[in-house]
Amino acid sequence: MQDSPRDAAPGASTTHFGYQTVDEADKARKVAEVFHSVAAKYDVMNDLMSAGLHRVWKAFTIGRADVRPGMKVLDIAGGTGDLSKAFARKAGPDGQVWLTDINDSMLRVGRDRMVDAGLLLPTAVCDAEKLPFPNAYFDRVSVAFGLRNMTHKDQALAEMRRVLKPGGKLLVLEFSRIAKPLAPAYDWYSFNVLPWLGKKVAGDEQSYRYLAESIRMHPDQETLAGMMREAGLSRVRFFNLSAGLVALHEGVNLG
């Protein structure tokens, strides 16, 4: 990333970009720069940063999604397509799985991976806060490690509920609040090891420093559960994974 930190303009609507306060209009651009930068090394870095655990977290999410043949599934912030690939195989030829991301660099990587796997999925660059799909269209909606980068999380959650059929399920996999005894070690790892890995492997130290900061600014488990209820979802629950390092939240649209 080339931009240096700056304060938001006086009077502008502001939000956080990691630990910076920025104009809302600037956040999407700055997040886009991060993911344009890291797209090519995204999967390698995920394996290194999590010691492969991200595959376990995603497998748990896929199991909880319980996608069945013929279902329609929307994968938001789908990136390189790990969830979309699994969902497509479960939905089968009569189902429909959309791989979407607001970042075209990430989406291109995901689309190419789908083609390599012999899957031709519909893909779209779209903003989760303004989904280009009709009401009550999908049986399942998922977002993995993407919600924390959205400017208006409440609006995005409301949109996800809008496109769910009655009885449909939303699944949100995201970094969360780790158990307190582990927090000091986790903080040291996040702000020392992650930027170093980003510099050595992806050639981008600042983007991985932002990713660590964005995790700390994301709502904790109970707060996010409350936001999902406020968006109109029912039967909201969450599962702490790896001592709360990551949490899977799910909620149902009862119509």
Long-range contacts (C-beta under 8 A, 24 or more apart in sequence): 1-30, 1-33, 1-34, 1-37, 1-204, 1-206, 1-207, 1-210, 2-33, 3-30, 3-33, 15-151, 16-217, 17-210, 17-214, 18-209, 18-210, 18-212, 18-213, 18-214, 18-217, 19-213, 19-216, 19-217, 24-151, 27-151, 28-102, 28-127, 28-151, 30-210, 31-103, 31-149, 32-102, 32-103, 33-207, 34-207, 34-210, 34-211, 35-103, 35-105, 35-106, 36-103, 36-105, 37-202, 37-204, 37-207, 38-198, 38-202, 38-204, 38-207, 38-208, 39-103, 39-105, 39-106, 39-108, 39-109, 40-109, 40-202, 41-201, 41-202, 42-79, 42-80, 42-106, 42-109, 43-80, 44-201, 44-202, 45-197, 45-198, 45-201, 45-202, 45-208, 48-197, 48-201, 49-194, 49-197, 53-242, 55-82, 56-241, 57-173, 57-241, 57-242, 57-246, 57-248, 58-82, 58-83, 58-86, 58-144, 58-173, 60-239, 60-241, 60-248, 61-142, 61-144, 61-171, 61-173, 61-248, 62-86, 62-87, 62-90, 64-171, 64-239, 64-248, 64-250, 65-140, 65-142, 65-169, 65-171, 66-169, 67-91, 67-95, 67-139, 67-140, 69-94, 69-95, 70-94, 70-95, 71-95, 71-96, 71-139, 71-140, 72-96, 72-97, 72-137, 72-138, 72-139, 72-140, 73-97, 73-98, 73-138, 73-139, 73-140, 73-141, 73-142, 74-98, 74-100, 74-131, 74-133, 74-137, 74-138, 74-140, 74-141, 74-142, 74-160, 74-163, 75-99, 75-100, 75-142, 75-143, 75-144, 76-100, 76-101, 76-128, 76-131, 76-141, 76-142, 76-143, 76-146, 76-160, 77-101, 77-102, 77-128, 77-143, 77-144, 77-145, 77-146, 77-147, 77-149, 78-107, 78-110, 78-142, 78-144, 79-103, 79-106, 79-107, 79-109, 79-110, 79-144, 79-145, 79-146, 80-106, 80-109, 80-110, 80-113, 81-109, 81-110, 81-111, 81-113, 81-114, 81-121, 82-144, 83-142, 83-144, 84-110, 84-114, 84-119, 84-121, 85-113, 85-114, 85-117, 85-119, 87-140, 87-142, 88-114, 88-119, 88-121, 89-119, 96-122, 97-121, 97-122, 98-122, 98-123, 98-124, 98-133, 99-123, 99-124, 100-124, 100-125, 100-126, 101-125, 101-126, 101-146, 102-126, 102-127, 102-128, 128-156, 128-159, 128-160, 129-155, 129-156, 129-159, 130-159, 131-159, 131-160, 131-162, 131-163, 133-163, 134-163, 135-162, 135-163, 136-162, 136-163, 136-164, 136-165, 136-166, 136-168, 136-255, 137-163, 137-165, 138-163, 138-164, 138-165, 138-168, 139-164, 139-165, 139-167, 139-168, 139-169, 140-164, 140-168, 140-169, 140-170, 140-171, 141-168, 141-169, 141-170, 141-171, 142-170, 142-171, 142-172, 142-173, 143-171, 143-172, 143-173, 143-174, 144-172, 144-173, 144-174, 145-173, 145-174, 145-175, 146-174, 147-172, 147-174, 147-218, 147-224, 148-174, 148-175, 148-214, 148-215, 148-217, 148-218, 149-214, 153-219, 153-227, 154-227, 154-230, 154-231, 157-227, 157-228, 157-230, 157-231, 157-233, 158-231, 158-232, 160-231, 161-231, 161-232, 161-233, 161-251, 161-253, 164-253, 165-253, 166-253, 166-254, 166-255, 167-252, 167-253, 167-254, 167-255, 168-252, 168-253, 169-250, 169-251, 169-252, 169-253, 170-228, 170-233, 170-250, 170-251, 170-252, 170-253, 171-248, 171-249, 171-250, 172-224, 172-228, 172-248, 172-249, 172-250, 173-246, 173-247, 173-248, 173-249, 174-218, 174-224, 174-246, 174-247, 174-249, 175-215, 175-218, 175-245, 175-246, 176-218, 176-220, 176-221, 176-224, 176-240, 176-244, 176-245, 176-246, 176-247, 177-220, 177-221, 177-244, 178-242, 178-243, 178-244, 178-245, 179-243, 179-244, 182-243, 182-245, 186-245, 190-215, 190-216, 221-247, 221-249, 224-249, 225-249
